[in-house]
Amino acid sequence: MPPSSSQRKPGERTAPARRKPAGAQAADHEPPGERARSGERAPSERRTGRPARISRAEIVTAAQAVLDAEGVEKLTMRRLATELGCTPMALYHHVRDKEDLLRVLLDDYADQVAWPDLPDDPKQRILVAATAMHDVLAARPWIVEVLTEGDLFGLSALWVSENIIDAAVAAGLTLDRAAHAYRAIWHYTAGEILIRGNAVRRAADERPSYRDQVFADLDPETLPRLAELGPRWTALTTADNYADGLRALVDGLLAQRSDRR
C-alpha cells in the first residue's frame, strides 16, 4: 500500500499514475470475446471515410425503376438521389441534368434491343420494322412521352426510321414522301401506345369512368351508332388492333407511288 501524503518523506517523489489504454473502460464492462461474438467493432476498428461511390449502372437501374412505376414527371434528380441513398450532387458526376439522364436512359435501352431481320419485300419490311418499333416502345411507354415532348432519342433507334424510309423508297416513293410516310407511321404508333395505354389503365379501375357513364346513357335517336356501341365501347377502345391499322395505313401511304413526282 503506497504511503499517504502525510507519511511521505520530504523530497520523496511519487510514481506517476498509470493511464489506462484506449478502450480499457469498455473492456472492463464487456470482454473482447463478447464484442467479437456480437459483431460490433471496437471504436478503433470502425471504418471511416467517404461512402462508396455510385456507378452509372446503378443510376440507370434506379431511374428506370422510377420511370416504369410512376412515369417521367416523377423522375427528378432529388428523387433519384433518395432512391440511391446519396446526395443530388453525387449524380452530377455522371449526368448534367434530368435531360442528360433521359438521354442516357434512351441510349441504354436502345442499345439493348435486338432488331429483327427484315424481309426483301418493301411493304413487308415496313410492316416488320414498324411492328418492332411498336413492341419496343409499348414495353416502356415512358419513352414515348420523352420522344413526343422533346428532341431526345436513342441513336440505336434510328434503325427503325432508316429502314422504313429506305423500304418506302424501294416501294416507289420519293425520298421526301418516304420521310412523310415514316412520320405518319410514327405518329400512329406513338398515339396508339399512349391512348390505348390510358384506356387500359382506366378499364382496370374498378370505378366506372365518366366516359363509361356517358356512353351507357346515349340517346339512340340522336347518336344511334354510338348508342349501339355504348356497352362495348370500353372493350373496343382497349383492344389491340395496331396491326390492322398499320396495314391499312401503309397501303394508303404506298398508294402515293402512282403519282410519284
Phi and psi in degrees as a GROMACS rama.xvg file:
@    title "Ramachandran Plot"
@    xaxis  label "Phi"
@    yaxis  label "Psi"
@TYPE xy
-69.959  148.886  PRO-2
-68.3058  149.557  PRO-3
-75.8855  170.517  SER-4
-62.1921  -28.1805  SER-5
-78.3312  -17.6062  SER-6
-96.1915  -10.3949  GLN-7
-72.3485  143.24  ARG-8
-75.5455  152.278  LYS-9
-56.1085  133.921  PRO-10
83.0089  -4.7679  GLY-11
-79.5635  130.733  GLU-12
-93.4663  148.505  ARG-13
-97.3957  150.203  THR-14
-69.2166  137.988  ALA-15
-63.2641  147.31  PRO-16
-64.9531  136.212  ALA-17
-82.8548  128.437  ARG-18
-79.5633  147.485  ARG-19
-79.1794  141.779  LYS-20
-62.1714  155.348  PRO-21
-56.7904  135.529  ALA-22
83.9952  -1.67464  GLY-23
-66.7904  -35.4455  ALA-24
-62.2965  -42.7506  GLN-25
-65.7472  -35.9692  ALA-26
-67.4828  -29.1491  ALA-27
-62.2709  -29.8561  ASP-28
-101.094  -22.8688  HIS-29
-138.327  112.397  GLU-30
-60.0375  145.938  PRO-31
-54.8556  -35.4791  PRO-32
-62.9921  -36.2048  GLY-33
-65.692  -39.7939  GLU-34
-65.4024  -40.5127  ARG-35
-64.7501  -40.0682  ALA-36
-68.6471  -30.9048  ARG-37
-79.3846  -13.2772  SER-38
85.2998  1.42557  GLY-39
-81.7296  137.829  GLU-40
-84.8725  145.043  ARG-41
-68.0655  155.156  ALA-42
-51.4132  -39.0473  PRO-43
-74.7424  -13.7375  SER-44
-98.7294  -11.6939  GLU-45
-70.1922  140.299  ARG-46
-77.1378  145.353  ARG-47
-129.72  170.475  THR-48
117.817  -172.506  GLY-49
-73.2801  148.488  ARG-50
-69.3839  162.134  PRO-51
-61.7409  141.27  ALA-52
-74.6506  147.747  ARG-53
-83.5771  151.617  ILE-54
-103.591  164.143  SER-55
-61.6001  -39.3866  ARG-56
-62.8012  -39.0196  ALA-57
-65.8427  -37.7283  GLU-58
-63.8583  -45.6775  ILE-59
-61.426  -45.4711  VAL-60
-63.5512  -45.0091  THR-61
-67.6052  -41.7336  ALA-62
-64.6293  -40.6266  ALA-63
-60.248  -39.9969  GLN-64
-64.4354  -42.0338  ALA-65
-65.0801  -44.1472  VAL-66
-62.5181  -45.6131  LEU-67
-64.0105  -36.1139  ASP-68
-84.0052  -37.1563  ALA-69
-131.127  -7.77673  GLU-70
93.0564  175.24  GLY-71
-65.7102  -38.8006  VAL-72
-60.1067  -35.3507  GLU-73
-80.9469  -10.9387  LYS-74
-84.6325  110.79  LEU-75
-128.064  162.682  THR-76
-63.7168  -37.1138  MET-77
-67.3337  -43.0546  ARG-78
-63.5354  -42.2161  ARG-79
-63.9293  -40.6662  LEU-80
-61.9475  -39.6332  ALA-81
-61.7062  -43.8367  THR-82
-61.9089  -34.3541  GLU-83
-90.2845  -8.95757  LEU-84
70.5879  36.5523  GLY-85
-134.352  -178.106  CYS-86
-90.7911  154.676  THR-87
-56.2912  -33.463  PRO-88
-62.245  -29.9602  MET-89
-65.0181  -29.3278  ALA-90
-70.677  -29.8785  LEU-91
-72.5966  -5.26048  TYR-92
-75.8966  -16.4403  HIS-93
-113.571  -36.7263  HIS-94
-135.501  149.381  VAL-95
-76.1496  -39.9239  ARG-96
-164.37  -172.421  ASP-97
-62.8884  -39.5918  LYS-98
-62.6459  -42.3133  GLU-99
-64.7577  -37.5242  ASP-100
-62.4132  -44.7609  LEU-101
-63.1131  -37.638  LEU-102
-62.8348  -41.908  ARG-103
-61.1702  -42.9285  VAL-104
-65.3215  -40.9005  LEU-105
-63.4015  -45.9597  LEU-106
-62.6317  -42.0573  ASP-107
-63.3758  -43.447  ASP-108
-69.8557  -43.4263  TYR-109
-63.7053  -35.5012  ALA-110
-66.9593  -22.9427  ASP-111
-87.5076  -10.8477  GLN-112
-75.9412  134.788  VAL-113
-100.112  99.0122  ALA-114
-71.3993  146.099  TRP-115
-77.0719  160.941  PRO-116
-70.2553  143.439  ASP-117
-106.588  142.979  LEU-118
-72.5667  169.596  PRO-119
-78.0007  -34.1882  ASP-120
-64.3315  125.173  ASP-121
-55.663  -45.197  PRO-122
-63.8658  -43.3259  LYS-123
-65.9973  -33.8019  GLN-124
-62.0678  -41.9503  ARG-125
-63.6765  -45.9575  ILE-126
-62.6815  -43.3314  LEU-127
-68.1191  -44.0935  VAL-128
-64.9378  -42.8004  ALA-129
-66.3575  -39.9543  ALA-130
-65.0958  -38.8324  THR-131
-62.5541  -42.8533  ALA-132
-60.1092  -45.0709  MET-133
-60.001  -46.3367  HIS-134
-65.5461  -38.8393  ASP-135
-66.1144  -42.2282  VAL-136
-75.7543  -34.7913  LEU-137
-64.6949  -26.6173  ALA-138
-74.0512  -21.2014  ALA-139
-137.36  75.4664  ARG-140
-57.8091  -25.9968  PRO-141
-61.2573  -26.2614  TRP-142
-64.1472  -38.1765  ILE-143
-62.5202  -40.9691  VAL-144
-58.217  -45.7157  GLU-145
-64.67  -45.116  VAL-146
-67.514  -33.2187  LEU-147
-85.0389  -15.901  THR-148
-97.8503  -18.0779  GLU-149
-147.23  -160.606  GLY-150
-110.631  22.6096  ASP-151
-83.9081  147.647  LEU-152
-165.325  159.791  PHE-153
-86.8744  129.789  GLY-154
-59.4217  -36.4385  LEU-155
-65.5785  -23.3813  SER-156
-74.2502  -9.836  ALA-157
-64.8557  -12.9058  LEU-158
-53.3669  -38.9567  TRP-159
-66.9696  -54.9563  VAL-160
-63.3886  -39.5505  SER-161
-60.0176  -46.7485  GLU-162
-74.9052  -33.9438  ASN-163
-68.377  -44.6424  ILE-164
-64.6236  -43.9304  ILE-165
-61.5281  -41.3489  ASP-166
-67.7157  -37.1748  ALA-167
-65.7415  -38.0459  ALA-168
-65.3165  -42.4822  VAL-169
-63.434  -27.1754  ALA-170
-81.394  -7.14793  ALA-171
117.594  1.9179  GLY-172
-83.8685  152.632  LEU-173
-68.1679  164.838  THR-174
-61.3856  -41.1043  LEU-175
-64.8725  -43.5152  ASP-176
-68.1283  -32.5415  ARG-177
-63.906  -39.5132  ALA-178
-64.9536  -40.2902  ALA-179
-64.9225  -37.112  HIS-180
-63.2667  -42.5845  ALA-181
-61.6332  -43.1144  TYR-182
-62.391  -38.8077  ARG-183
-63.7184  -41.445  ALA-184
-65.895  -40.6373  ILE-185
-64.1086  -44.4737  TRP-186
-62.143  -43.214  HIS-187
-61.9525  -43.8014  TYR-188
-66.0715  -48.3596  THR-189
-63.2848  -43.6541  ALA-190
-63.8162  -40.9958  GLY-191
-62.2186  -41.6836  GLU-192
-66.7789  -46.0804  ILE-193
-70.6193  -47.8259  LEU-194
-71.7103  -47.979  ILE-195
-67.0385  -35.0886  ARG-196
-60.28  -42.0677  GLY-197
-65.8889  -37.8035  ASN-198
-64.8926  -39.7023  ALA-199
-63.5383  -41.882  VAL-200
-65.1523  -38.9109  ARG-201
-65.0533  -40.5251  ARG-202
-66.1604  -28.712  ALA-203
-73.8881  -18.4874  ALA-204
-73.1607  132.324  ASP-205
-69.5524  -24.2496  GLU-206
-81.007  137.51  ARG-207
-65.4928  136.469  PRO-208
-81.3001  167.806  SER-209
-60.6668  -39.2957  TYR-210
-61.6768  -42.5287  ARG-211
-60.715  -42.2864  ASP-212
-64.9481  -40.3704  GLN-213
-66.7695  -47.2294  VAL-214
-69.1441  -23.1223  PHE-215
-77.5281  -13.2317  ALA-216
-128.769  32.2821  ASP-217
-76.2953  147.598  LEU-218
-80.2755  114.868  ASP-219
-65.7357  -18.4366  PRO-220
-76.2589  -36.7606  GLU-221
-87.5457  -42.5922  THR-222
-128.006  70.7219  LEU-223
-62.7783  -41.0756  PRO-224
-68.2025  -46.0221  ARG-225
-67.5352  -35.6501  LEU-226
-64.1782  -37.9347  ALA-227
-67.8053  -36.3763  GLU-228
-80.1944  -18.3741  LEU-229
-41.5477  -55.4184  GLY-230
-62.5912  -22.6445  PRO-231
-106.49  7.34706  ARG-232
-63.582  -42.6306  TRP-233
-62.368  -44.0968  THR-234
-63.3866  -38.0664  ALA-235
-68.4332  -39.8371  LEU-236
-77.4441  -16.7098  THR-237
-100.205  -4.9981  THR-238
-70.1819  144.634  ALA-239
-90.2411  94.9001  ASP-240
-116.972  30.4866  ASN-241
-57.576  -43.4283  TYR-242
-62.12  -41.8529  ALA-243
-64.3198  -45.4712  ASP-244
-65.3008  -37.4183  GLY-245
-63.7836  -45.394  LEU-246
-60.7519  -42.9124  ARG-247
-64.6121  -41.1474  ALA-248
-64.6449  -46.3037  LEU-249
-65.2293  -38.795  VAL-250
-58.7231  -44.0648  ASP-251
-67.7955  -39.2851  GLY-252
-66.9889  -41.2708  LEU-253
-73.9681  -18.7762  LEU-254
-65.1719  -17.5276  ALA-255
-67.6481  -14.3857  GLN-256
-67.8947  -17.9333  ARG-257
-67.3771  -25.965  SER-258
-119.1  43.8949  ASP-259
-61.4179  136.885  ARG-260
